[in-house]
Amino acid sequence: MVAGSRGARADVIGDHLARIRGARSAVVAALDRLPSADEREALLRRDETLAAIERGLAVLLPEAWGLEDRPLRRPRLDEDRAVLADIRSTAAVLALRLEERPDRLTPGEEQDLAAAVALYRWAHTELGDRYGGIGTFPA
């Protein structure tokens, strides 16, 4: 199965991670233009969401899937969609595991939970599935 390939997973994650980092750079550039207070607030919320997705792609998924750094290639569309579906299901499992912990979450676990939820929503939207009222990303 394409999605099960570590190489395909690393390629797709690397490709989307570069896009998310590019979006974060665009937010920083927009903040540098001294936006209005409302625009600044919206940009900061967007950056917070993008930061959570970046953490999920750069930290949570490579750890959960046992991926190592390697040279990346541009993934095929079928690989991209299959891995996005895997990301969505893995993010859901990670979020549920954290939410079901009987003890209070540590600050790091709270960041992981936010990253898992953001990853789920992002992958869900990237796949074009509009179930659950999530809508387009970023909102």
C-alpha positions in Angstrom: 0.0 0.0 0.0 1.4 3.4 -0.9 0.5 5.1 2.3 2.3 2.5 4.3 5.6 3.3 2.6 7.9 5.2 5.0 9.4 6.9 2.0 6.0 8.1 0.7 5.0 9.3 4.2 8.3 11.2 4.6 7.9 12.8 1.2 4.3 13.9 1.8 5.0 15.2 5.3 8.1 17.1 3.9 6.1 18.6 1.1 3.3 19.8 3.3 5.6 20.9 6.0 7.3 23.2 3.5 3.9 24.6 2.5 2.9 25.2 6.2 6.3 27.0 6.9 5.7 29.1 3.8 2.2 30.1 5.1 3.8 31.0 8.5 6.3 33.2 6.7 3.5 34.9 4.9 1.8 35.6 8.2 5.0 37.1 9.6 5.3 39.3 6.5 1.7 40.4 6.9 2.4 41.2 10.6 5.4 43.3 9.6 3.1 45.5 7.5 1.5 46.8 10.8 -2.1 45.6 10.2 -5.1 46.9 12.1 -5.9 45.5 15.5 -8.5 43.1 14.1 -6.3 42.0 11.3 -3.4 41.5 13.7 -5.7 39.3 15.9 -6.8 37.2 12.9 -3.1 36.8 11.8 -2.0 35.7 15.2 -4.8 33.1 15.4 -3.8 31.8 12.0 -0.2 31.6 13.0 -1.2 29.7 16.2 -3.1 27.1 14.1 -0.2 26.9 11.6 2.3 26.4 14.4 0.2 23.5 15.8 0.1 21.9 12.4 3.8 22.4 11.9 4.5 20.7 15.3 2.3 17.8 14.2 4.1 17.4 10.9 7.6 18.0 12.2 7.4 16.2 15.6 4.3 14.1 16.3 4.0 12.2 13.0 7.7 11.4 12.5 7.8 10.1 16.1 4.6 8.1 15.8 5.6 6.6 12.4 9.3 6.1 13.2 10.4 8.3 10.3 14.0 9.5 9.8 15.3 12.5 8.0 16.2 11.8 4.4 16.3 13.6 1.0 12.8 14.2 -0.1 11.1 14.0 -3.6 7.9 15.5 -4.8 5.1 13.0 -4.0 2.6 11.7 -6.5 -1.0 12.8 -6.1 -2.1 9.2 -5.1 0.7 9.1 -2.5 -0.3 12.6 -1.2 -4.0 11.6 -0.7 -3.2 8.2 0.8 -0.8 9.7 3.3 -3.1 12.6 4.1 -5.8 9.9 5.0 -3.2 8.2 7.2 -2.3 11.5 8.8 -6.0 12.2 9.6 -6.5 8.8 11.2 -3.2 8.9 13.1 -4.0 12.4 14.4 -7.4 11.2 15.6 -5.9 8.3 17.5 -3.2 10.6 19.1 -5.8 13.1 20.1 -8.0 10.5 21.7 -5.2 8.9 23.6 -4.2 12.3 25.0 -7.8 13.2 25.8 -8.5 9.9 27.6 -5.5 10.3 30.0 -6.8 10.0 33.6 -4.3 12.6 34.9 -4.0 16.2 34.0 -2.0 16.8 30.8 1.5 18.3 31.1 2.1 21.5 29.1 3.9 19.4 26.4 1.0 17.0 26.2 -1.4 20.0 25.8 0.7 21.2 22.9 0.7 17.7 21.4 -3.1 17.5 21.8 -3.5 20.9 20.1 -1.2 19.7 17.3 -3.1 16.5 16.8 -6.4 18.2 16.6 -5.0 20.8 14.2 -3.4 18.1 12.1 -6.7 16.2 11.9 -8.7 19.3 10.8 -6.0 20.3 8.3 -5.7 16.8 6.7 -9.5 16.4 6.6 -9.8 19.7 4.7 -6.8 18.9 2.4 -8.6 15.7 1.4 -11.7 17.7 0.5 -13.9 16.0 3.0 -16.3 18.6 4.3 -18.0 16.3 6.9 -18.4 17.7 10.4 -18.6 21.3 9.5 -14.9 21.9 9.6 -14.9 24.0 6.5 -11.9 25.2 4.5 -8.5 25.7 6.0 -7.5 28.1 7.2 -10.7 29.8 8.2 
